[in-house]
């Protein structure tokens, strides 16, 4: 359960001369600069214990404290359109669009998939962790595709066990820069926090085991469309693994290559299969590529 108290972040400045808002944007890339400026204006950011302006130039060894506002004890229900692929008394399978965050976080407290689900199914509020009711796995905000949500605590526990035991079928369609060879393979590289930027993941010695299977679906000139099946569920695993072996994901501004005609990463969760919690009957679902991703492939094919 999330604490109702603010979360406190602390930093010691190692690079003097930067503006306060610019420095925070570097060390806290998950927040927008506008949001950080709002926190500074609210007096939630202190430098050496003092409230200062966003334009304050930092000195070496300045101490910065950031107090993130607390999340509500439970997310609010917000009616919104949902593409529901399957629903019964225990689970809901949703085809999530890109740009939709799965659950509330300090920098994104509302307008999430969880808020929409609570409006669709109010009983979900009684399932599991209050801030993330029913959530058993996640998709990045800018990844589209299939996600399953549990509607009660027994179903949540059963699905979590399936994810932990790696018996859930997960398939992603991913476009990368480069002609991938061999056409089918496995990437096994340990992942952990990037020691140079703790907000990023990286291949690191002594990191957690991570396994990614891939198969080339089609070449588009110097690009490859892959089906990727992760054998483990590490944070940003697909994006980091493919970048590490020289095939960065198109549209991924963090680990991959930016695209002039795609504003988000080309990753789509197109296959999802699992056993229903009570009956153990196996179900598998598929999702076609969204229109913006189909247009990218059409562009590359000509």
PLY file of the C-alpha trace (Angstrom):
ply
format ascii 1.0
element vertex 302
property float x
property float y
property float z
element edge 301
property int vertex1
property int vertex2
end_header
0.00 0.00 0.00
1.32 3.44 -0.87
2.05 5.75 2.03
-0.06 8.93 2.18
3.13 10.86 2.95
5.20 12.68 0.35
8.15 10.87 -1.17
11.43 12.69 -0.56
14.27 12.65 -3.11
17.73 13.99 -2.28
20.66 14.96 -4.50
24.11 16.51 -4.06
25.20 18.66 -6.99
28.28 17.36 -8.80
28.03 19.63 -11.85
27.94 23.29 -10.79
26.63 26.12 -12.94
23.36 24.59 -14.14
19.96 26.12 -13.46
17.97 24.29 -10.83
15.16 23.29 -13.20
17.61 22.15 -15.87
19.60 20.07 -13.39
16.46 18.37 -12.07
15.34 17.61 -15.63
18.62 15.73 -16.11
18.55 13.70 -12.90
14.78 13.10 -12.98
14.02 12.41 -16.66
10.70 10.75 -15.83
9.31 14.21 -14.97
8.61 16.96 -17.50
10.47 20.23 -17.02
7.12 22.00 -16.62
6.16 19.65 -13.77
9.50 20.23 -12.05
9.06 24.00 -12.37
5.62 23.60 -10.79
7.14 21.73 -7.84
9.77 24.47 -7.44
7.05 27.15 -7.53
5.09 25.26 -4.86
8.12 25.31 -2.55
8.53 21.53 -2.77
12.17 21.83 -3.92
14.77 23.10 -1.45
18.42 23.98 -2.06
20.45 23.81 1.14
17.15 23.88 3.03
15.91 27.05 1.34
13.10 27.70 -1.14
14.64 29.14 -4.32
13.63 30.02 -7.88
13.85 27.68 -10.87
16.56 29.93 -12.34
18.88 29.48 -9.33
22.40 28.60 -10.49
23.74 25.61 -8.59
27.09 25.38 -6.84
29.21 22.27 -6.26
27.97 20.23 -3.29
24.64 22.07 -3.06
22.09 19.82 -1.37
18.75 19.49 -3.18
15.61 18.06 -1.61
12.52 17.30 -3.70
9.25 16.52 -1.96
6.89 14.74 -4.34
3.22 15.30 -3.52
1.47 12.19 -2.21
-0.79 10.16 -4.43
-4.44 9.86 -3.39
-5.05 6.86 -1.12
-6.95 5.31 -4.02
-7.25 6.44 -7.64
-10.43 8.17 -8.75
-12.76 6.63 -11.30
-12.60 8.51 -14.62
-14.96 7.45 -17.42
-13.01 6.95 -20.64
-13.18 4.86 -23.77
-11.63 1.40 -23.43
-10.99 -1.18 -26.14
-11.97 -4.30 -24.18
-10.98 -7.50 -25.99
-12.30 -9.94 -23.37
-14.03 -9.73 -20.01
-15.52 -12.16 -17.51
-16.03 -12.16 -13.73
-12.30 -12.52 -13.05
-10.30 -10.72 -15.72
-10.38 -7.95 -18.30
-8.13 -7.89 -21.39
-7.65 -4.41 -22.83
-5.98 -3.30 -26.05
-4.12 -0.26 -24.69
-3.32 2.66 -26.99
0.10 4.29 -26.98
0.28 7.36 -24.77
-1.83 5.89 -21.97
-0.04 5.30 -18.66
-1.08 2.06 -16.95
-1.35 3.23 -13.33
-0.98 6.45 -11.32
2.47 7.69 -10.31
3.58 10.91 -8.58
4.31 12.56 -11.94
1.13 11.20 -13.54
-1.54 10.91 -10.80
-4.62 10.59 -13.04
-5.93 9.94 -16.56
-4.44 6.43 -16.51
-5.75 3.02 -17.54
-6.50 2.27 -13.87
-8.67 5.39 -13.57
-10.67 4.34 -16.64
-11.01 0.76 -15.40
-12.35 1.92 -12.03
-15.16 3.74 -13.86
-15.90 0.63 -15.92
-15.67 -1.78 -12.98
-16.03 -0.05 -9.57
-15.47 -3.35 -7.70
-11.87 -3.24 -8.96
-11.12 -0.79 -6.13
-11.30 -3.73 -3.71
-8.68 -5.74 -5.62
-5.06 -5.76 -4.45
-2.87 -2.72 -3.94
-4.93 0.47 -3.66
-2.84 2.56 -6.07
-2.64 -0.22 -8.70
-5.81 -2.29 -8.33
-5.82 -5.41 -10.49
-2.48 -4.72 -12.18
-0.37 -7.86 -12.73
1.96 -6.61 -15.49
2.67 -3.36 -17.27
3.24 -1.87 -20.67
5.31 1.28 -21.11
3.24 4.42 -21.67
4.33 4.56 -25.32
3.85 0.85 -26.00
0.48 -0.21 -27.39
-1.24 -3.56 -27.16
-2.71 -6.22 -24.92
-2.74 -6.11 -21.14
-4.69 -8.27 -18.68
-6.15 -6.92 -15.43
-7.49 -9.01 -12.53
-10.90 -8.10 -11.12
-10.41 -9.62 -7.66
-7.56 -10.60 -5.36
-7.63 -14.41 -6.01
-7.48 -13.77 -9.75
-4.67 -11.28 -9.25
-2.62 -13.77 -7.24
-3.17 -16.51 -9.83
-2.12 -14.30 -12.72
0.93 -12.99 -10.88
2.00 -16.59 -10.32
1.68 -17.30 -14.05
3.87 -14.31 -14.88
6.45 -15.35 -12.27
6.55 -18.92 -13.58
6.89 -17.58 -17.15
3.88 -19.54 -18.40
2.20 -16.49 -19.92
2.52 -16.10 -23.71
3.74 -12.61 -24.68
4.59 -11.53 -28.21
5.60 -8.07 -29.39
5.98 -6.65 -32.89
9.05 -4.41 -32.93
10.66 -2.40 -35.73
14.41 -1.91 -35.43
17.07 -0.12 -37.44
19.35 -2.55 -39.24
19.00 -5.85 -41.06
18.92 -8.34 -38.19
20.99 -11.48 -38.64
20.63 -14.29 -37.84
16.92 -14.20 -38.61
16.11 -15.97 -35.35
17.97 -15.92 -32.08
18.16 -15.32 -28.33
19.70 -12.38 -26.51
20.96 -13.24 -23.03
22.52 -10.23 -21.34
22.19 -9.21 -17.65
20.30 -5.98 -16.99
20.46 -3.46 -14.18
20.38 0.25 -13.46
22.77 2.26 -15.62
25.53 3.38 -13.21
25.85 6.63 -15.18
22.11 7.39 -15.08
20.04 5.60 -12.46
16.81 6.33 -14.33
17.92 4.19 -17.29
18.50 0.48 -17.60
21.64 -1.01 -19.16
23.55 -4.24 -19.73
25.66 -4.46 -16.58
27.99 -7.08 -15.17
26.30 -8.76 -12.24
22.85 -7.54 -13.33
19.68 -9.63 -13.26
19.31 -12.43 -15.77
17.39 -11.33 -18.86
16.44 -13.40 -21.90
14.84 -12.14 -25.12
13.84 -14.35 -28.07
13.33 -12.80 -31.49
12.41 -13.79 -35.04
12.52 -11.63 -38.16
9.05 -11.25 -39.66
10.10 -9.11 -42.62
12.91 -6.88 -43.83
12.16 -3.34 -45.00
15.42 -2.20 -46.60
17.73 -1.40 -43.70
14.97 -2.03 -41.15
13.68 -5.27 -39.63
10.23 -6.07 -38.26
10.64 -8.59 -35.45
8.40 -10.68 -33.30
9.97 -10.52 -29.86
9.13 -12.92 -27.03
10.72 -11.97 -23.70
11.72 -14.91 -21.54
12.00 -12.63 -18.52
10.21 -9.43 -17.57
12.88 -6.86 -16.76
12.23 -3.14 -17.02
12.75 -1.85 -20.61
14.17 -5.29 -21.48
13.25 -5.36 -25.18
14.51 -1.85 -25.85
17.81 -2.28 -23.98
18.60 -5.76 -25.34
17.98 -4.84 -28.98
20.00 -1.65 -28.65
22.86 -3.55 -26.98
23.23 -5.94 -29.93
23.18 -3.11 -32.48
19.53 -3.02 -33.54
17.91 -0.01 -31.83
14.12 0.30 -31.72
12.69 2.86 -34.13
11.07 5.83 -32.40
12.65 5.08 -29.01
14.25 8.35 -27.88
15.86 6.78 -24.80
17.63 3.66 -26.09
16.86 3.54 -29.80
16.76 5.86 -32.81
14.42 8.81 -33.21
12.05 8.85 -36.15
10.87 11.89 -38.11
7.51 10.25 -38.80
6.82 8.25 -35.62
6.40 10.10 -32.31
6.68 6.97 -30.16
8.55 3.67 -30.02
7.54 0.98 -32.50
6.61 -1.72 -29.99
3.19 -3.36 -30.00
2.09 -6.16 -27.67
0.23 -8.18 -30.30
-0.08 -11.59 -28.56
-1.11 -12.44 -25.01
-2.06 -15.86 -23.67
-2.75 -17.12 -20.14
-4.90 -19.55 -18.17
-8.11 -18.29 -16.59
-7.62 -18.21 -12.80
-10.52 -20.48 -11.82
-11.03 -22.88 -14.72
-7.37 -22.97 -15.89
-8.65 -22.82 -19.47
-5.99 -21.36 -21.77
-6.97 -18.31 -23.78
-4.83 -16.41 -26.29
-5.60 -13.04 -27.80
-4.15 -11.05 -30.69
-4.14 -7.38 -31.60
-3.49 -5.91 -35.05
-0.93 -3.14 -35.50
-2.37 0.31 -34.80
-2.84 2.58 -37.80
0.19 4.78 -37.04
2.47 1.73 -37.02
0.94 0.27 -40.19
1.61 3.58 -41.92
5.28 3.39 -40.97
5.61 -0.04 -42.60
3.76 1.12 -45.71
6.14 4.06 -45.95
9.18 1.78 -45.68
7.76 -0.69 -48.22
7.68 1.94 -50.98
0 1
1 2
2 3
3 4
4 5
5 6
6 7
7 8
8 9
9 10
10 11
11 12
12 13
13 14
14 15
15 16
16 17
17 18
18 19
19 20
20 21
21 22
22 23
23 24
24 25
25 26
26 27
27 28
28 29
29 30
30 31
31 32
32 33
33 34
34 35
35 36
36 37
37 38
38 39
39 40
40 41
41 42
42 43
43 44
44 45
45 46
46 47
47 48
48 49
49 50
50 51
51 52
52 53
53 54
54 55
55 56
56 57
57 58
58 59
59 60
60 61
61 62
62 63
63 64
64 65
65 66
66 67
67 68
68 69
69 70
70 71
71 72
72 73
73 74
74 75
75 76
76 77
77 78
78 79
79 80
80 81
81 82
82 83
83 84
84 85
85 86
86 87
87 88
88 89
89 90
90 91
91 92
92 93
93 94
94 95
95 96
96 97
97 98
98 99
99 100
100 101
101 102
102 103
103 104
104 105
105 106
106 107
107 108
108 109
109 110
110 111
111 112
112 113
113 114
114 115
115 116
116 117
117 118
118 119
119 120
120 121
121 122
122 123
123 124
124 125
125 126
126 127
127 128
128 129
129 130
130 131
131 132
132 133
133 134
134 135
135 136
136 137
137 138
138 139
139 140
140 141
141 142
142 143
143 144
144 145
145 146
146 147
147 148
148 149
149 150
150 151
151 152
152 153
153 154
154 155
155 156
156 157
157 158
158 159
159 160
160 161
161 162
162 163
163 164
164 165
165 166
166 167
167 168
168 169
169 170
170 171
171 172
172 173
173 174
174 175
175 176
176 177
177 178
178 179
179 180
180 181
181 182
182 183
183 184
184 185
185 186
186 187
187 188
188 189
189 190
190 191
191 192
192 193
193 194
194 195
195 196
196 197
197 198
198 199
199 200
200 201
201 202
202 203
203 204
204 205
205 206
206 207
207 208
208 209
209 210
210 211
211 212
212 213
213 214
214 215
215 216
216 217
217 218
218 219
219 220
220 221
221 222
222 223
223 224
224 225
225 226
226 227
227 228
228 229
229 230
230 231
231 232
232 233
233 234
234 235
235 236
236 237
237 238
238 239
239 240
240 241
241 242
242 243
243 244
244 245
245 246
246 247
247 248
248 249
249 250
250 251
251 252
252 253
253 254
254 255
255 256
256 257
257 258
258 259
259 260
260 261
261 262
262 263
263 264
264 265
265 266
266 267
267 268
268 269
269 270
270 271
271 272
272 273
273 274
274 275
275 276
276 277
277 278
278 279
279 280
280 281
281 282
282 283
283 284
284 285
285 286
286 287
287 288
288 289
289 290
290 291
291 292
292 293
293 294
294 295
295 296
296 297
297 298
298 299
299 300
300 301
